């Protein structure tokens, strides 16, 4: 699901995981309250994380070197909305991204590029009638795109559609929701039994639509009341074909306008989520700024950034996580003197998890942290991975066997760190792009443990650029 942030509407854990959130107070400790924000910029990041279920826990090797960076698409005369990646079970990968005018964000178009299992890149395709690809997922050989569009002259997205792509061509799309307001994001989950679930969030509500085995979606069903205004949305698939949505929201009755409760709704491969219940309530005066959810061994795990103001007026924020399948046992990951943001959360089908985030001090110096857990165990000790550029969220992915990878931007250069097994720290960081003009990095694993990193390269004539590592 890109950083899961409204200010980065193209970007969230996945899933994988995917989310949209109201902008958190900045790392300079300034409060923000607006829900609707400008369209994403080149500084935006797509933190899409792919989780591919597998029947075994065979770990994929991670010893192959990364290829030299290769151009996927471009150069473009306009700005690039950071990419999302989806792998098929055969190893085919589709990279979806957008091109838009930063001065006129309503001028936007969605594009995809397909990479074959052998490494050939097909000619880039514009997605007909789409301003953005909100998410994408394979269901067998068919790629499904969750797209957004708006009326001419309006910023995306007022209408969300599901568009199939197979045998090199786009099929007839199906409108899932229309009349949406504010910034809109979506998540597309592949469930057991060849079914797909689309989750849609906008300023005014949360909707879901679940397709049967014929890939035909019904109209989306609204999960929230008219008086509820969502501020976050996250979605993930669970073992056994289950799905989980989580969100926070405000309403006229919310004290101080703070979104301090996490609402969860669950579904199955035969039934879409129908209603939500409050799973967690924060202490008074605290709010959820970002939210992510990932598969856990005993049920879903939610992670969030929580912020509050101290008695002296100082702003604070930290990352926390909680397993919703058992008794509440919240784990906090504070960093003294620094504030947290930019969650990336991923897991495999067994519940092996990796959680990454950044912290920044009052001078704007930022660092990357990652914490892992083996299925049915507790989170370990957070591992620092060094400096990270501000406004460049990390990306995370997990292999079918629990191996993990985290990518980030430091000094405009793309780095990754990985490990082949569920346990142990990530290895030393590896330089993937030596250029100092990289932004919007996302990473994903394929079904055999192959890895793909994609980022935006350059500013005045940006390209979509990638690097590949075999299993």
FIZAKOL-240673 format. One line per 10 residues: number of its first residue (from 1); their letters; for each residue x, y, z of N, C-alpha, C. Coordinates in pm, whole numbers. Each point is the difference from the previous one (the first is absolute). Layout:
# residues N
NUM) A) X/Y/Z/X/Y/Z/X/Y/Z; ... .
END
This chain:
# residues 471
1) XXXXXXXXXX) 79/-70/0/-79/70/0/110/97/0; 170/171/-114/47/111/32/1/45/132; 96/114/56/-33/30/139/-151/11/13; -57/-58/105/-145/7/15/-44/135/53; 13/103/-80/-20/136/48/-80/77/-103; -97/80/44/-79/78/-94/87/94/-81; 106/51/58/86/88/-75/77/-75/-107; -7/-132/3/63/-84/-101/-105/-97/-49; -101/53/-68/-118/-78/-33/30/-114/-96; 116/0/-63/34/-113/-87/67/-111/77 .
11) XXXXXXXXXX) 44/29/123/78/-96/68/-74/-110/67; 60/-182/317/-51/-94/91/-27/-145/-14; 91/-112/72/20/-121/86/-103/-77/0; 71/-23/-244/-8/-36/11/-5/-159/46; -119/-71/-261/21/-86/92/19/-93/79; -96/-3/-19/78/109/43/-87/100/65; 61/118/35/-77/95/76/-18/125/-81; -107/73/25/-30/122/-71/-80/90/92; 28/134/-6/-73/86/93/-4/142/-50; -94/80/51/6/143/-21/-26/67/133 .
21) XXXXXXXXXX) 75/111/24/-17/65/128/7/151/-15; -60/68/93/13/144/9/144/33/34; 57/109/-54/139/32/26/29/10/149; 102/-68/44/42/11/139/70/133/21; 7/46/124/78/119/26/142/-19/-51; 55/104/-56/130/-14/-64/107/-29/102; 113/-48/-53/109/-35/90/61/124/65; -37/117/-49/45/122/66/-95/38/114; -91/-95/31/-93/16/112/-109/104/-24; -41/16/-125/-111/90/-29/-127/-81/-11 .
31) XXXXXXXXXX) -107/48/59/-127/-72/-5/-67/25/-133; -70/-104/-52/-81/15/-119/-137/-58/27; -99/55/-67/-135/-48/24/-77/-26/-128; 51/41/-115/-75/-14/-124/1/-144/-48; -117/-45/-49/-9/-135/-53/30/-2/-147; -45/101/-76/23/4/-143/130/74/-27; 89/-64/-78/132/56/-24/28/-5/-148; 106/68/-48/30/-3/-142/34/-140/-48; -2/-16/-130/36/-130/-59/145/-30/30; 42/-127/-13/135/-40/36/104/67/-88 .
41) XXXXXXXXXX) 115/23/59/111/58/-72/109/-103/-17; 107/43/-65/111/-95/-20/58/-49/131; -19/76/106/50/-45/130/-85/-109/58; -115/-25/-60/-89/-105/50/62/-135/-20; -43/-99/77/58/-133/-11/-108/-103/-9; 24/-103/-79/-90/-114/-5/60/-110/83; -65/-38/106/54/-101/89/-79/-127/-12; -22/-38/-120/-75/-121/-22/83/-121/33; -52/-92/75/73/-118/39/-78/-123/-42; 65/-89/-75/-70/-117/-50/19/-117/94 .
51) XXXXXXXXXX) -107/-68/32/5/-122/79/-61/-111/-83; 80/-101/-33/-47/-109/-84/-13/-126/83; -123/-52/22/-16/-120/79/73/-118/-62; 47/-90/83/66/-120/-48/-30/-114/96; -6/-125/-49/-35/-110/87/114/-46/89; 121/41/-30/113/-43/80/72/122/54; 96/-25/86/80/108/54/142/-5/-54; 16/-51/-119/133/-3/-61/46/143/-25; 118/32/51/49/136/-11/69/21/-134; -30/112/-62/65/32/-125/139/57/28 .
61) XXXXXXXXXX) 95/-35/-84/136/51/16/2/148/-35; 88/74/62/12/143/-28/145/36/-32; 73/-94/-59/141/24/-25/26/58/-138; -97/-5/-93/20/55/-134/16/151/8; 88/56/-83/18/146/3/-114/71/-72; -17/126/32/-96/84/-69/56/38/-137; -89/7/-99/42/46/-131/31/149/4; 64/46/-105/16/144/-15/-138/62/-23; -21/123/42/-130/63/-22/-36/2/-148; -127/-25/-29/-48/2/-138/-126/86/-8 .
71) XXXXXXXXXX) -17/65/-114/-114/89/-20/-124/-81/-33; -107/26/74/-128/-68/-22/-92/84/-88; -1/130/21/-85/89/-78/54/142/10; -33/82/-100/43/139/-2/118/19/-93; 60/119/2/-27/113/90/-132/70/-32; -52/70/102/-126/70/-12/22/150/18; -86/77/-63/8/145/15/-79/47/121; -75/-92/64/-78/32/118/50/-83/118; -66/15/113/42/-68/122/-53/-143/3; 65/-83/82/-35/-142/8/-57/-31/138 .
81) XXXXXXXXXX) -118/-65/-1/-56/-54/125/72/-131/26; 60/-20/117/81/-118/26/-72/-131/-29; 79/-100/-31/-52/-126/-54/-54/-94/107; -81/-95/-47/-42/-118/75/41/-121/-82; 21/-112/69/46/-122/-66/-91/-115/38; -32/-86/-96/-70/-126/28/66/-111/-79; 24/-115/64/55/-120/-64/-110/-102/-19; 6/-71/-113/-87/-115/-20/67/-125/53; -75/-111/7/58/-125/49/106/-56/-94; 3/46/-126/100/-46/-96/125/85/0 .
91) XXXXXXXXXX) 0/109/75/116/87/7/-11/123/-88; -111/17/-71/-23/124/-74/-26/113/98; 55/117/-29/-19/116/88/-59/115/-79; -95/69/61/-57/120/-60/32/119/89; 51/104/-63/32/125/69/-103/103/-43; -75/53/94/-101/101/-27/45/133/61; -19/108/-75/40/132/49/-87/103/-69; 20/124/35/-78/108/-60/89/113/-46; -51/79/-94/69/119/-48/-97/116/16; 43/107/65/-91/111/26/76/132/-3 .
101) XXXXXXXXXX) -76/107/-11/55/135/-2/-5/55/142; 115/27/57/5/45/139/-73/133/19; 0/86/-102/-69/128/10/-150/-13/-22; -40/-104/-74/-141/-26/-27/-25/-149/25; -15/-41/126/-8/-143/35/-115/-73/-66; -102/73/-48/-110/-68/-67/42/-58/-134; 114/46/-53/53/-54/-125/84/-121/35; -60/-117/-8/65/-122/48/-40/-118/-86; 90/-96/-15/-31/-123/-72/72/-118/65; -64/-117/-6/54/-122/60/66/-86/-108 .
111) XXXXXXXXXX) 111/-65/37/74/-83/-95/45/-130/67; 24/-103/-79/58/-123/49/108/-48/-97; 97/-72/55/103/-69/-77/10/-141/54; 1/-100/-89/8/-140/41/141/-52/-26; 56/-66/100/131/-65/-12/-21/-150/1; 48/-69/-102/-20/-144/-11/88/-73/100; -28/-128/29/86/-77/90/145/-8/-49; 20/14/-132/136/-3/-55/68/136/2; -74/104/39/61/131/14/-28/98/-111; -81/-39/-101/-32/93/-107/-108/99/45 .
121) XXXXXXXXXX) 20/126/-36/-97/103/32/-88/25/-122; -131/-11/19/-93/30/-107/-14/151/-16; -55/41/-110/-25/142/-22/-98/51/105; 29/116/53/-88/59/101/-138/26/-57; -102/-16/83/-139/18/-42/-68/103/89; -78/86/-63/-83/91/77/-130/-71/34; -43/8/125/-123/-65/42/-116/87/-45; -88/-51/-87/-106/84/-55/-95/53/106; -26/129/-7/-98/63/88/42/10/145; 128/-12/29/47/1/140/99/112/23 .
131) XXXXXXXXXX) -18/71/111/96/101/43/110/-60/86; -35/-100/80/97/-65/88/-33/-148/11; 104/-81/25/-19/-138/45/14/1/151; -111/-24/69/2/2/146/64/-124/58; -18/-114/-67/63/-125/41/-14/-100/-114; 72/-112/10/-7/-104/-101/34/-133/64; -54/-108/-57/23/-135/52/-28/-100/-109; 74/-111/2/-24/-111/-91/-94/-100/65; -89/-53/-81/-84/-112/39/14/-103/-112; 95/-94/17/35/-89/-109/72/80/-107 .
141) XXXXXXXXXX) -31/-23/-128/67/74/-107/-55/139/-22; -111/33/64/-64/129/-21/49/103/101; 40/114/-52/36/113/84/-123/88/16; -30/36/122/-112/90/27/56/133/48; -50/109/-57/42/134/37/-115/71/69; 29/62/113/-97/84/69/37/143/-36; -83/66/-81/35/129/-56/-91/110/54; 50/121/-8/-77/116/41/-4/104/-110; -110/73/-8/-12/106/-98/-92/108/53; 6/118/-59/-88/111/38/-41/76/-124 .
151) XXXXXXXXXX) -93/91/19/-44/83/-112/114/90/-45; -7/43/-123/101/88/-56/17/124/87; 124/29/33/29/118/82/-3/-25/148; -31/-124/43/-5/-33/142/111/-100/34; 53/11/122/106/-88/45/-57/-138/34; 72/-104/-33/-43/-138/25/-19/-26/150; -102/-72/41/-81/-85/-86/-144/2/52; -97/19/-87/-140/-2/39/-67/-133/-32; 59/-76/-93/-55/-129/-41/108/-105/3; -33/-117/52/94/-113/6/-58/-114/-83 .
161) XXXXXXXXXX) 86/-60/-85/-42/-109/-87/98/-116/11; -46/-120/-29/84/-119/-10/16/-31/-148; 126/-10/-47/29/-19/-142/90/-122/-15; -44/-106/-68/86/-117/-21/97/22/-116; 115/-66/9/101/4/-107/52/-141/-20; -22/-57/-117/43/-136/-27/29/-14/-148; 97/-87/-33/40/-25/-138/36/130/-71; 59/93/75/46/125/-60/-106/102/-28; -123/-21/49/-105/95/-26/-84/30/122; -61/119/2/-86/41/110/-143/-47/-26 .
171) XXXXXXXXXX) -63/-55/102/-139/-40/-11/-94/112/39; -128/-29/-8/-100/99/39/5/22/151; 9/124/41/7/30/143/-138/3/64; 1/-6/133/-124/4/77/12/111/104; -96/93/0/0/107/99/-40/-56/136; 84/23/100/-26/-49/136/-62/108/88; 50/121/-12/-51/109/83/18/132/-74; -92/91/20/9/130/-65/-52/107/96; 23/125/-35/-41/109/87/89/14/123; 123/-51/-7/90/8/114/56/141/12 .
181) XXXXXXXXXX) 44/36/120/52/134/23/135/-3/68; 78/107/-21/132/8/59/96/-94/-71; 108/-34/68/98/-93/-54/-51/-143/17; 16/-82/-102/-50/-138/2/114/-97/-20; 4/-104/82/96/-110/-18/-74/-131/-1; 65/-103/-50/-63/-132/-3/100/-109/23; -51/-116/38/82/-120/19/-70/-116/-67; 77/-84/-68/-54/-115/-71/68/-125/55; -80/-91/59/53/-120/64/-41/-123/-78; 95/-91/-24/-29/-130/-61/-28/-99/113 .
191) XXXXXXXXXX) -120/-59/0/-41/-93/104/-5/-142/-56; -16/-97/90/-10/-139/-43/-125/-19/-85; 3/-103/-86/-115/-28/-84/-12/92/-118; 114/62/-42/1/91/-115/-101/112/16; 3/62/115/-87/115/26/85/122/33; -53/115/-31/69/126/25/-87/89/86; 64/75/89/-69/96/84/57/138/-26; -86/95/-31/40/139/-17/-47/80/121; 92/71/63/-32/90/111/29/143/-46; -94/88/25/9/138/-50/-21/95/117 .
201) XXXXXXXXXX) 86/98/11/-15/100/105/10/139/-57; -87/88/46/8/141/-38/-31/83/123; -2/129/-17/-27/89/113/-134/-30/66; -95/-54/-78/-136/-13/50/-46/-142/26; 89/-99/-6/-47/-133/31/96/-110/-41; -36/-123/37/73/-121/-35/-98/-94/-70; 41/-55/-114/-83/-90/-79/77/-128/-31; -71/-110/-21/61/-126/-41/-85/-64/-109; 67/-76/-87/-69/-79/-102/83/-126/-22; -65/-114/0/71/-127/-16/-50/-72/-125 .
211) XXXXXXXXXX) 96/-38/-85/-33/-66/-126/-8/-151/21; -90/-64/-75/-8/-146/-2/108/-54/-93; -3/-130/-23/104/-63/-81/-2/45/-146; -107/66/-44/-6/49/-137/57/141/-14; 62/50/105/65/132/-1/-99/114/-15; -128/-23/19/-98/106/-11/-32/56/138; 29/129/16/-24/66/128/-143/51/7; -63/-14/116/-127/70/22/28/145/37; -100/86/3/21/136/50/54/-5/144; 82/97/34/62/1/133/-103/27/109 .
221) XXXXXXXXXX) 23/-63/115/-85/16/118/69/93/99; -74/96/49/58/97/94/1/-57/141; 116/14/67/17/-54/136/-18/106/108; 8/126/-36/-4/107/101/-128/81/-16; -40/64/110/-119/85/-2/31/133/-67; -105/70/-40/18/128/-68/71/102/87; -15/-13/132/59/98/92/145/-30/37; 55/-108/-56/137/-42/33/94/42/-113; 114/57/37/97/49/-97/133/-72/21; 29/-101/-83/122/-81/19/127/83/-13 .
231) XXXXXXXXXX) 97/-35/80/131/63/-8/108/-101/-38; -25/-127/14/96/-103/-40/-77/-119/-55; 66/-79/-81/-54/-127/-46/115/-94/-30; -8/-123/50/102/-102/-27/-71/-131/-25; 58/-86/-82/-63/-127/-34/106/-107/-19; -35/-125/34/90/-112/-23/-82/-127/-13; 58/-100/-65/-61/-132/-5/58/-85/111; -80/-93/51/38/-91/106/-1/-143/-54; 65/-90/70/-3/-140/-37/-144/-51/4; -29/-99/-81/-135/-54/-5/-95/81/-86 .
241) XXXXXXXXXX) 53/96/-76/-83/80/-88/-69/117/67; 36/30/124/-65/109/71/61/135/-39; -77/104/18/46/136/-26/-24/86/123; 83/101/17/-11/91/114/19/143/-48; -92/86/37/12/143/-21/11/68/135; 77/107/5/12/79/123/1/147/-38; -65/84/81/-1/142/-28/-23/78/128; 30/128/-6/-37/94/104/-83/110/-65; -78/68/79/-87/103/-55/-38/99/107; -48/114/-43/-56/100/90/-147/20/-33 .
251) XXXXXXXXXX) -70/60/93/-141/35/-22/-30/121/86; -123/44/-6/-40/118/80/13/-28/149; -4/-130/38/6/-36/141/142/-28/48; 99/1/-91/137/-31/38/60/115/80; 42/-23/125/56/108/82/123/62/-65; -3/129/-20/115/71/-54/31/-35/-144; -83/-79/-65/28/-38/-138/113/-99/-14; 39/-65/110/111/-94/-5/-50/-140/-36; 65/-64/-97/-33/-138/-35/79/-91/94; -63/-38/111/74/-77/101/-55/-141/19 .
261) XXXXXXXXXX) -81/-48/-95/-44/-139/3/34/-66/-132; 34/-129/7/28/-80/-119/-117/-96/-19; -64/9/-114/-116/-83/-33/44/-109/-96; -50/-122/20/40/-115/-81/-124/-69/-54; 7/-46/-126/-106/-79/-62/63/-119/-68; -61/-117/16/54/-122/-58/-95/-64/-99; 57/-69/-99/-78/-72/-98/64/-134/-30; -57/-72/-94/52/-131/-40/3/-7/-152; 43/-115/-53/5/-14/-145/-139/-3/-62; -101/-27/80/-136/-5/-52/-85/120/42 .
271) XXXXXXXXXX) 53/86/87/-79/113/49/89/120/26; -36/113/-56/75/122/24/-27/52/140; 91/77/57/-29/62/131/-129/81/-7; -80/-10/106/-131/67/0/-12/111/104; 75/-10/107/-9/103/104/130/-1/80; 23/108/73/122/10/78/-27/8/149; 101/-30/79/-10/13/146/127/65/51; -11/70/110/116/67/59/92/-104/62; 123/-6/-49/96/-97/50/96/61/101; 25/130/-9/97/65/88/-43/145/22 .
281) XXXXXXXXXX) 13/48/122/-25/140/31/122/57/69; 51/110/-52/118/64/57/-37/84/121; 100/37/76/-22/87/115/-48/137/-47; -74/70/84/-48/135/-37/117/91/-39; -22/80/-102/102/93/-46/97/-58/-99; -14/-128/-33/90/-64/-97/-78/-36/-126; 71/-3/-113/-67/-31/-125/87/-92/-85; -64/-71/-92/68/-84/-97/28/84/-125; 126/11/-38/38/76/-118/16/-88/-123; 54/-119/17/18/-96/-108/-41/-137/51 .
291) XXXXXXXXXX) -47/-83/-91/-50/-132/39/39/-102/-106; 45/-118/44/31/-110/-90/-46/-129/65; -31/-100/-81/-43/-129/53/66/-109/-83; 38/-110/66/67/-111/-67/-46/-132/60; 16/-106/-76/-37/-133/45/82/-42/120; -67/-60/99/69/-55/116/-36/-145/19; 80/-72/79/-22/-144/19/-130/-27/74; -42/89/89/-122/-21/78/-109/101/-35; 17/70/-108/-93/104/-39/77/121/-48; -68/103/-46/70/116/-55/76/78/106 .
301) XXXXXXXXXX) 107/65/-45/76/91/83/-14/140/-57; -33/96/83/-6/139/-44/122/74/55; 50/91/-81/109/88/43/-42/143/-32; 41/93/82/-41/137/-22/101/96/60; -4/123/-50/73/109/66/-100/76/85; 37/24/122/-86/66/98/65/130/44; -77/108/-2/56/130/35/-80/66/111; 66/89/71/-63/75/109/89/119/36; -56/91/76/75/115/49/20/-14/150; 123/22/44/32/-8/141/-53/122/75 .
311) XXXXXXXXXX) 14/-5/131/-50/109/84/70/132/-30; 121/-6/-56/73/122/-36/-26/43/-144; -93/-69/-67/-32/36/-138/88/-64/-104; 91/-86/41/90/-66/-95/-71/-115/-69; 20/-8/-131/-61/-106/-78/81/-129/13; -70/-114/11/64/-131/7/-71/-96/-94; 74/-95/-54/-62/-109/-76/90/-121/4; -63/-118/-4/74/-124/2/-79/-108/-73; 67/-111/-31/-62/-113/-67/-41/-104/103; -119/-59/-18/-48/-107/86/-59/-111/-86 .
321) XXXXXXXXXX) -14/-118/57/-60/-115/-69/-78/-83/99; -104/-68/-50/-85/-82/86/-61/-113/-82; -3/-120/59/-65/-115/-63/-148/3/36; -85/0/-100/-143/8/25/-61/-137/25; 75/-106/-28/-56/-133/15/2/-54/141; 73/63/90/9/-47/137/-27/111/98; 42/-20/124/-18/103/101/86/121/-37; -50/122/20/77/118/-37/135/4/71; 103/16/-79/134/13/55/77/94/-92; -20/129/23/58/102/-87/150/8/22 .
331) XXXXXXXXXX) 75/1/-108/145/14/6/36/136/-61; 69/82/77/42/132/-46/147/-2/-37; 36/83/-100/139/9/-46/44/146/3; 16/57/119/38/142/9/149/19/-30; 32/119/-51/138/42/-19/15/134/67; 79/7/104/12/120/82/42/120/-85; -74/110/17/34/124/-67/-34/5/-147; -68/-101/-52/-33/-2/-143/-146/-39/-18; -58/48/-109/-139/-30/-31/-9/-93/-120; -101/-86/2/-9/-109/-97/-104/30/-109 .
341) XXXXXXXXXX) 22/-59/-117/-94/10/-111/38/-105/-104; -77/-5/-109/34/-78/-119/7/-150/27; -114/-60/31/-5/-144/26/8/-81/-129; 68/-114/6/-3/-102/-104/-10/-134/72; -105/-77/-29/-30/-121/77/-33/-111/-99; 65/-117/14/-24/-112/-91/11/-132/76; -62/-104/-55/0/-131/64/-20/-107/-106; 34/-125/33/-31/-112/-88/-124/-72/50; -35/-110/-66/-124/-71/34/7/-66/136; 119/-20/56/15/-65/130/-1/97/116 .
351) XXXXXXXXXX) 16/130/-28/3/99/106/138/50/34; 102/-34/-81/131/63/16/-12/145/-46; 45/94/81/-26/142/-26/127/83/2; -4/111/-73/105/101/7/-67/136/-3; 41/87/93/-57/133/16/113/101/-5; -12/98/-91/103/103/-14/-63/138/15; 78/95/50/-47/137/14/120/92/14; -27/131/-8/105/98/18/-26/83/124; 107/51/57/-11/99/108/89/118/-35; -42/119/40/75/121/-30/11/85/126 .
361) XXXXXXXXXX) 113/67/13/18/90/114/-43/140/-38; 15/94/94/-49/136/-21/76/72/-111; 118/-48/-35/80/63/-106/-29/-59/-137; -89/-100/-6/-35/-60/-128/89/-113/-44; 84/-48/89/84/-116/-30/-82/-126/27; -9/-90/-101/-90/-115/9/77/-131/-8; -55/-101/69/61/-133/4/-106/-107/-24; 46/-111/-53/-88/-112/-32/12/-108/107; -115/-57/38/-4/-108/99/-83/-115/-56; 34/-122/37/-77/-116/-43/-6/-99/116 .
371) XXXXXXXXXX) -116/-63/17/-16/-102/103/-72/-118/-65; 40/-121/37/-54/-121/-61/-56/-93/106; -81/-94/-45/-45/-106/88/-21/-127/-81; 32/-111/61/-31/-131/-55/-142/-34/42; -74/-68/-86/-139/-34/28/-12/-65/137; -102/44/76/-34/-50/134/101/41/106; 90/91/-33/94/53/99/-22/150/13; 73/60/94/-12/143/22/95/75/-93; -28/130/-15/92/84/-73/136/1/69; 105/6/-81/134/8/54/39/143/34 .
381) XXXXXXXXXX) 127/24/10/53/132/29/13/79/-130; -47/124/-6/14/79/-123/147/11/-44; 19/-7/-131/133/7/-60/14/132/-75; 98/84/36/21/123/-77/73/-31/-131; -45/64/-108/61/-25/-131/68/123/-58; 11/107/78/73/116/-48/-91/113/-44; 60/96/-69/-71/121/-39/-99/-27/-112; -106/82/-3/-100/-7/-105/-43/143/-32; -29/26/-127/-41/135/-37/-138/30/56; -18/123/48/-132/42/44/-95/0/-119 .
391) XXXXXXXXXX) -127/-31/28/-106/-6/-103/22/-113/-99; 84/-98/36/21/-117/-84/-23/-125/85; -125/-45/12/-32/-115/85/68/-127/-48; 28/-92/91/59/-129/-40/-106/-89/-63; 46/-111/-59/-88/-102/-56/42/-134/58; -95/-92/17/29/-129/60/-72/-111/-76; 61/-118/-3/-61/-117/-63/50/-124/72; -80/-108/-8/33/-127/64/-20/-112/-102; 94/-96/-5/-11/-113/-91/-99/-102/55; -42/-99/-83/-87/-106/52/61/-77/116 .
401) XXXXXXXXXX) 133/-3/9/65/-72/108/46/85/116; -42/126/5/32/84/114/123/86/-16; 73/-14/-110/110/93/-25/-55/141/-18; 81/100/28/-50/137/1/93/93/-76; -56/109/-47/76/104/-69/-59/135/34; 85/96/27/-40/138/24/80/88/-93; -66/94/-65/68/94/-88/-23/142/46; 94/89/-30/-14/139/40/92/89/-84; -21/130/12/79/100/-72/84/78/101; 130/9/-28/92/76/84/91/82/-92 .
411) XXXXXXXXXX) -5/131/15/80/86/-87/-41/-11/-145; -128/-30/-24/-47/-15/-136/41/-130/-65; 59/-91/75/43/-131/-52/-88/-110/59; -24/-104/-79/-87/-109/43/82/-111/64; -44/-45/119/66/-108/73/-102/-107/36; 48/-123/18/-83/-107/55/84/-78/101; -70/-62/93/62/-94/94/-95/-119/8; 54/-121/8/-87/-118/-4/59/-112/84; -80/-105/16/43/-121/65/-78/-116/-62; 57/-123/-2/-67/-111/-68/-99/-77/86 .
421) XXXXXXXXXX) -1/22/131/-82/-81/91/-80/90/93; -103/-54/68/-83/84/87/76/60/118; 100/-70/50/67/47/121/131/70/-34; 48/77/96/127/69/-15/-15/139/-58; 106/82/14/-5/137/-52/15/3/-152; -40/111/-58/25/21/-141/148/22/-23; 49/-40/-116/142/17/-30/36/145/-26; 127/20/-33/49/135/-27/-72/58/-121; -15/129/-1/-72/64/-109/76/-14/-131; -74/-16/-108/56/-16/-134/-43/117/-85 .
431) XXXXXXXXXX) 94/63/-68/-30/111/-88/-61/-53/-129; -121/43/-30/-69/-43/-122/11/104/-110; -3/128/38/15/109/-97/97/102/56; 107/24/-73/102/94/47/-34/144/-34; -102/22/-83/-40/137/-31/-56/67/124; 15/133/7/-52/72/116/-134/65/-27; -75/-50/-99/-129/58/-36/-112/-104/3; 13/-102/83/-105/-101/12/-104/44/103; -125/-40/-22/-108/29/95/-110/-103/-21; -93/-7/95/-118/-84/-15/32/-147/-19 .
441) XXXXXXXXXX) 87/-56/82/41/-141/-14/-107/-95/51; -22/-109/-75/-83/-111/46/71/-130/-32; -27/-105/78/64/-130/-19/-105/-110/8; 28/-113/-64/-92/-113/4/77/-129/-25; -51/-109/57/52/-134/-25/-94/-74/-94; 58/-84/-85/-77/-89/-83/-17/-135/66; -71/-94/-66/-34/-129/62/119/-90/28; 110/19/-72/119/-84/22/107/73/80; -35/115/56/96/77/78/75/104/-81; -30/14/-130/62/106/-79/-48/135/52 .
451) XXXXXXXXXX) 84/101/-15/-31/131/57/5/107/-108; -87/97/13/-5/112/-93/-11/128/79; 87/95/-30/-6/134/59/-28/100/-112; -90/92/23/-38/99/-101/-4/137/67; 49/101/-70/0/134/53/-11/101/-114; -23/126/36/1/111/-96/140/58/-4; 54/14/-121/137/49/-16/-3/137/-67; 59/99/64/8/133/-58/-118/87/38; 9/128/-39/-103/97/34/-55/73/-122; 86/53/-87/-48/81/-112/-52/-88/-115 .
461) XXXXXXXXXX) 56/-117/-18/-48/-96/-100/3/-137/66; -91/-22/96/9/-122/81/-29/-127/-80; 61/-108/42/-25/-132/-55/-43/-92/113; -70/-108/-37/-27/-109/93/111/-101/-20; 75/-27/106/123/-80/-8/-9/-116/98; 65/-112/-33/-5/-116/86/131/-76/5; 6/-93/93/111/-95/12/-60/-133/45; 61/-110/-45/-55/-134/25/107/-87/65; -46/-90/86/90/-100/59/-67/-135/-9; 71/-96/-58/-55/-133/-15/2/-77/131 .
471) X) -75/-114/4/-5/-81/122/130/-74/24 .
END
